Structure formats: C-alpha cells, structure tokens
C-alpha cells in the first residue's frame, strides 16, 4: 500500500450548520510530495465537524454538530471507504470535538452548545455503547455574546494517571477529570483551572514530554503556556498568537512530531504562526499566510502541514522546513466544501 499513498479523511459543515459539504471526504496522500487527491465523499452525514480515530482498530468517529448532538462511527476500509456502525446521542447540544482515550476503551465528546462533556464506552472492536456520563459545566465569562454560558470546546484525554482536560471557552476554564473505569463516570479534580477573563480558551495541545501544554485563546488572540505536574496545571505565561493586528481568532494549535515547534492557526487574518518551544515561553519564529481567511484546523503529517480553510473551501498543503520549522506552500490546494477537520 505504501506506493499507493496514505488515506486522510476530511470533515466539515453541511447544510444544517450553514455549510456546503455533504459529509466526510477521503483523500489519498503522497508522503514524498504531500499531494492530496480527492476520493470523494465516503460518508454522507450531517456536519461531521470533528473526526477521531481509534488507536488500534480501523474505526473512525465524528461528531454531528447539531442542536440535538450526536456522534457517528464507521469501520474504515483499505481505500478509505467507510461502513457505518451506528449513531448515538451525546445528550448535549452542538458537539464540536471528540477524542479517544489512549487505551482505546472510551470516547469523550465536548458539547459546545450545552457546555458539557459526554463519555461513551468502546467495546473490543471500538464500537460505542450507550453513554455512561454527561457532565455539564456551569457559569459564564466576561464576553456577553460569546461567554453567556459554558461552551466546552475540546477534550484531551491523558495517558496513565494524567487527567482528562476539558477546555471550556464560555467559562474561561480548563476542567480536569479522572475516569472511574468501573462506571464510566467522570470524577472532577478540583479546583478547575481558570484563565484570565475573556481569553476564551479553545484548543489545547500536549507536548511529547508529557509536561508542557499550550492553549489557544480564541477571544483574546493568545497562546497560553502551561506546565502539567502531578495532574496540576501551572500557567507559565502568555504570548500573542499573531502580530498582524485586526480581529484574530486562533483556532487549532499543535506541536511538530519532534517537539521543537508549536503551530497556531489564526482565523480572521488567515495565517499560521510558528513558535520555537523553549524551556520558558514559546518564541516567535514566523507567521505564514495560508491563502485563505479562515484556517479552522490543521494536521501535521510527516514533513507536511495541511490547513483546512472553512470559508475558502480548500485544504492547503505546506512542506515544513526541518531546520526552521517554517511551512512553505507546495502544489495546488485541494478543493473541499466547508472543511473543518483533517484526520491523518
């Protein structure tokens, strides 16, 4: 299969969410050039705005970001085709993110609209069972329009004894939970970690060292640096996500495979900012234009960075310079309607 390339899946918004997509699109990736070739829509489903894979089974999961939130699951075929295994209610509204525990036994979902986190057990084949918990966050933030209530935006399960981190834009908080494996219920670790007022924390990425993590602040255009020690998050400081001015809304945040560089996508100004990761705060390296205005998500695969621009209806490919970490655009963009997530 190596000479035929690798398969990636792309999620996006469909008509119920004001999008132009039809479901999940598959594309073939050439590892040497990074080129993507569309294989078309492989699953017709409503607003699969975020995707996740099982760590050991050929199973793919998507949120269906709708007022009556759902997740869907498919078995993945050799050529990226998807065979449906079912759909389940999250018990929350507008789920926007999901992630599988490192051991593959549970699936966690962030429900943006209702500000809650849902837990699903996964069987030996990776098929979800009925949900075992829904924990709803309470409170609001400083921004009356965007933080009128809790808005869970991401779930990041940790390995081993490390807690599940749930990032909530609406309450300017990062909640920490342990999973009671016997019951499938979440046990809060108090207190929750609060950012400064009006940050609007969106997504979080963990460094390969297991200690450091970084958070994109959607509402104040920031990147926050934390240290995770014995399950406790200590904020080390803040840097601007962009130096372009204007209304910057950072979205995805991620770390290169070797742990040397941090990447942040900036909606509104259409850029990806590169930071060098040092012992202290991330250090600005470069800010690169993506060719669109609304880079919603990106994926780092090998020596390439793939940026999904929701409003420009495209996925742009960049080759990462290994020494500097700076992305350089290569080839032609892949045209995809309303893409919001690319899954390697």
C-alpha positions in Angstrom: 0.0 0.0 0.0 2.9 2.4 0.6 3.4 3.2 -3.1 -0.4 4.0 -3.4 -0.1 6.6 -0.7 -1.9 7.1 2.6 -5.6 7.9 3.3 -6.8 11.0 5.1 -10.3 11.9 6.0 -11.8 15.4 6.0 -14.8 16.5 8.0 -16.8 19.7 7.5 -20.1 21.6 7.8 -23.2 20.6 5.9 -26.4 22.5 5.2 -28.0 22.2 8.7 -25.0 24.2 10.0 -24.9 26.6 7.1 -22.1 24.7 5.3 -21.7 23.5 1.8 -20.3 20.0 2.4 -22.1 16.6 2.1 -20.3 14.6 4.7 -16.8 13.0 5.2 -14.4 13.2 2.3 -11.5 10.9 1.8 -8.2 11.9 0.0 -5.1 10.0 -0.9 -1.8 11.5 0.3 1.6 11.0 -1.3 4.1 11.0 1.5 7.0 12.4 -0.5 5.3 15.3 -2.2 2.4 15.8 0.3 0.0 16.0 -2.6 -3.7 15.2 -1.8 -6.0 13.6 -4.3 -9.7 13.6 -3.5 -11.5 10.2 -3.4 -14.9 12.0 -3.0 -17.5 11.7 -0.2 -17.2 8.4 1.6 -19.9 9.0 4.3 -23.0 11.2 3.9 -23.6 12.5 7.4 -24.7 15.8 8.9 -22.0 18.3 9.9 -19.1 16.0 10.9 -17.1 18.9 12.1 -14.5 16.9 14.0 -13.1 13.5 13.5 -11.1 11.0 15.6 -9.6 7.5 15.1 -9.4 4.5 17.3 -5.7 3.9 18.3 -5.7 0.2 17.4 -8.9 -0.6 15.5 -10.0 0.5 12.0 -12.7 2.7 13.4 -13.4 6.4 12.7 -15.7 8.6 14.8 -17.3 12.0 14.0 -19.4 14.5 16.0 -22.6 15.6 14.3 -22.6 19.2 15.3 -26.4 19.7 15.6 -28.7 21.2 18.2 -29.6 17.5 19.1 -26.0 16.4 19.3 -24.8 13.0 18.0 -21.7 11.0 17.3 -21.4 8.6 14.4 -18.9 5.7 13.9 -17.7 3.9 10.8 -15.4 1.0 10.1 -12.5 2.1 7.8 -11.8 0.1 4.7 -8.4 -0.2 3.0 -9.1 2.5 0.5 -10.6 4.9 3.0 -14.2 3.8 2.4 -16.4 4.0 5.5 -19.0 1.4 6.6 -21.5 2.8 9.2 -21.7 1.0 12.5 -24.2 3.5 14.1 -25.0 6.8 15.6 -25.6 7.8 19.2 -27.0 10.8 21.1 -24.5 12.8 23.1 -27.1 14.1 25.5 -25.8 17.6 24.7 -26.1 20.3 22.0 -23.7 21.1 19.1 -20.8 18.7 19.9 -17.7 20.2 18.3 -14.8 17.9 19.4 -14.2 14.3 20.4 -11.2 12.2 21.4 -10.5 8.5 22.2 -8.6 7.5 25.4 -5.1 6.3 24.7 -6.1 2.7 25.7 -9.0 2.8 23.3 -11.6 1.9 25.9 -13.6 5.2 26.0 -14.6 8.1 23.8 -15.0 11.6 25.1 -17.1 14.4 23.5 -17.2 18.2 24.0 -20.7 19.6 23.5 -20.2 23.3 22.7 -23.8 24.4 22.8 -24.7 22.9 26.2 -21.2 23.2 27.8 -21.0 19.6 28.7 -18.7 16.5 28.3 -20.0 13.1 27.4 -18.4 9.7 27.9 -19.0 6.6 25.7 -17.5 3.2 26.5 -16.0 1.4 23.5 -16.1 -2.4 23.0 -13.2 -4.6 21.9 -13.9 -3.6 18.3 -14.1 0.1 19.1 -17.9 0.3 18.7 -19.5 2.8 21.1 -22.0 1.7 23.7 -24.7 3.8 25.4 -23.2 6.9 27.0 -22.2 6.5 30.7 -21.9 10.1 31.7 -22.7 13.7 30.8 -21.1 16.4 33.0 -22.4 19.9 32.4 -20.2 22.9 33.2 -21.8 25.9 35.0 -21.1 29.6 34.8 -20.2 32.3 32.2 -17.4 34.6 31.2 -16.7 38.3 30.6 -17.9 38.4 26.9 -21.7 38.7 27.0 -22.1 37.4 23.4 -19.6 34.5 23.3 -19.4 33.6 27.0 -23.1 33.9 28.1 -22.8 30.3 29.4 -20.4 27.3 29.4 -19.1 26.2 26.0 -17.0 23.1 26.1 -14.7 23.2 23.1 -12.2 20.4 23.4 -11.5 17.2 25.3 -7.9 15.9 25.8 -7.6 12.6 27.5 -4.3 11.9 29.2 -2.3 8.7 29.3 -1.9 6.7 32.5 -2.7 8.8 35.6 -2.8 12.1 33.7 -6.3 13.6 33.9 -8.8 14.3 31.1 -8.6 18.0 30.3 -11.8 19.7 29.1 -11.3 23.2 27.6 -14.3 25.5 28.1 -14.4 28.7 26.1 -17.5 30.0 27.8 -16.2 29.9 31.4 -12.5 30.7 30.7 -11.7 27.4 32.3 -9.8 24.1 31.9 -11.6 21.3 33.8 -9.7 18.2 35.0 -11.4 14.8 35.3 -10.4 11.3 36.3 -12.4 8.5 34.8 -13.9 5.9 37.0 -13.4 2.9 34.7 -15.9 0.7 36.5 -18.8 3.0 36.0 -17.6 5.1 33.0 -18.3 8.3 35.0 -16.1 11.4 35.3 -14.7 12.4 38.7 -13.8 16.1 38.9 -10.4 17.2 40.2 -10.9 20.4 42.0 -10.3 23.2 41.5 -10.8 23.9 37.8 -8.0 26.0 36.2 -9.1 29.5 35.3 -7.6 31.7 32.6 -7.7 35.4 32.7 -11.1 36.9 31.9 -12.1 37.0 28.3 -9.4 34.6 27.0 -11.9 32.1 25.6 -9.7 29.0 25.6 -10.5 26.9 22.6 -8.0 24.1 21.9 -5.1 22.5 23.8 -2.0 20.5 22.7 0.2 18.4 24.8 4.0 18.3 24.3 5.5 14.9 23.8 7.4 15.3 27.1 4.0 14.9 28.9 4.8 18.0 31.0 4.1 21.0 28.9 0.9 22.0 27.1 -0.3 25.0 25.2 -3.8 26.6 24.8 -5.2 28.8 22.0 -7.2 31.8 23.3 -9.9 32.4 20.7 -11.3 35.6 22.2 -8.1 37.5 23.1 -5.8 36.2 20.3 -3.4 34.5 22.7 -1.3 31.4 23.3 -1.1 30.3 26.9 1.7 28.1 28.1 1.2 25.6 31.0 3.2 23.0 32.9 1.3 19.8 33.9 2.8 18.4 37.1 1.1 15.6 39.0 -2.1 16.4 37.3 -2.0 20.1 38.2 -1.8 22.8 35.5 0.5 25.8 36.2 0.4 28.7 33.8 3.8 29.9 32.7 2.7 32.9 30.7 1.1 34.3 27.5 2.2 35.3 24.0 0.2 36.8 21.1 -0.9 34.3 18.5 -0.4 36.8 15.7 1.3 40.1 15.1 -0.9 41.0 12.1 -3.4 43.2 14.1 -7.1 43.1 13.3 -9.5 40.7 14.8 -7.5 37.5 15.3 -9.4 34.3 16.4 -6.9 31.5 17.0 -8.3 28.0 16.3 -6.2 24.9 16.0 -2.9 24.5 17.9 -0.4 21.7 17.5 3.2 20.6 18.0 5.5 19.1 15.4 6.5 15.4 15.9 9.9 16.2 17.2 8.6 18.6 19.8 10.6 21.6 18.7 8.0 23.8 17.1 4.4 25.0 18.0 1.9 25.9 15.3 -1.2 28.1 15.7 -3.9 28.8 13.0 -5.3 32.3 13.1 -8.8 32.9 11.6 -9.6 36.5 10.5 -6.0 37.1 9.3 -5.5 33.8 7.5 -2.2 32.8 8.9 -0.3 30.1 10.8 2.2 31.2 13.4 5.3 29.2 14.2 6.9 29.3 17.6 10.1 27.6 18.8 9.5 25.7 22.0 12.0 26.5 24.7 12.1 26.0 28.5 10.1 29.2 29.0 7.5 30.8 26.7 7.1 29.9 23.0 9.4 32.1 20.9 8.1 33.7 17.7 9.7 32.3 14.5 7.4 33.3 11.6 3.8 34.0 10.6 2.8 32.4 7.2 -0.2 33.3 5.1 -2.4 30.3 4.3 -4.1 31.8 1.2 -7.4 31.9 2.9 -9.1 33.9 5.7 -10.5 31.2 8.0 -8.0 28.4 8.8 -10.2 26.3 11.0 -8.0 23.3 11.5 -4.7 21.8 10.5 -2.9 18.5 10.7 0.8 17.8 10.9 1.7 14.6 8.9 5.4 13.7 8.4 7.1 16.8 6.9 3.8 18.4 5.8 1.2 20.7 7.3 -2.3 20.6 5.9 -4.5 23.6 6.6 -8.3 23.3 6.3 -9.8 26.7 5.5 -13.6 26.5 6.2 -14.6 29.6 4.3 -12.2 29.3 1.3 -13.4 25.7 0.7 -9.9 24.3 0.5 -7.1 22.3 2.1 -3.7 23.8 1.5 -0.5 21.8 1.7 2.7 23.1 3.2 6.1 21.5 3.4 7.8 22.2 6.7 11.4 23.3 6.6 13.1 20.9 9.0 15.6 23.4 10.4 13.4 26.4 10.9 10.0 24.7 11.3 8.5 27.2 8.8 5.8 25.9 6.4 6.2 26.6 2.7 3.2 26.2 0.4 3.5 23.5 -2.2 1.3 22.4 -5.1 -2.3 23.3 -5.6 -5.0 23.4 -2.8 -7.4 20.5 -2.6 -10.9 21.9 -3.1 -13.3 20.7 -0.4 -16.6 22.3 0.7 -16.6 23.9 4.2 -13.7 21.8 5.6 -13.3 21.9 9.4 -11.1 19.0 10.3 -8.4 16.9 8.6 -7.6 13.5 10.2 -4.3 11.7 9.3 
